[in-house]
Amino acid sequence: MIDIQISSSPLNISACIEKVSSPESGGIDVFIGKIRNVTADKKVLRLEYEAYESMALKEMHKIADEALRKWPVENIVIHHRTGVLQIVAMRHLKRVGLPLIR
């Protein structure tokens, strides 16, 4: 299962974990990107994300397809936010469900 979305709505961590969970998965790898308050020694007040959605979705699918080719991945969720995001807001979320690797 691959679930890829771009949305202006807040990301739902619990729902994403549920989507990649399966009885066969021995672990879930998670990456959560957040907005920090400083970059290159400059104060950050907020970030504004826009997306050329059709191209972004195509590239996100390429990333998921590559993961499926390289590793024994069962489920992939990649969600990305757009819009004005305040400090510590989640900007993207990636989850991968894997079987137990021996």
Beta strands, then each sheet from edge to edge (+ up, - down):
strand 1: 2-7
strand 2: 25-34
strand 3: 38-39
strand 4: 42-43
strand 5: 46-49
strand 6: 75-81
strand 7: 83-86
strand 8: 90-99
sheet 1: 1+ 6+ 8- 2+
sheet 2: 3+ 4-
sheet 3: 5+ 7-
end
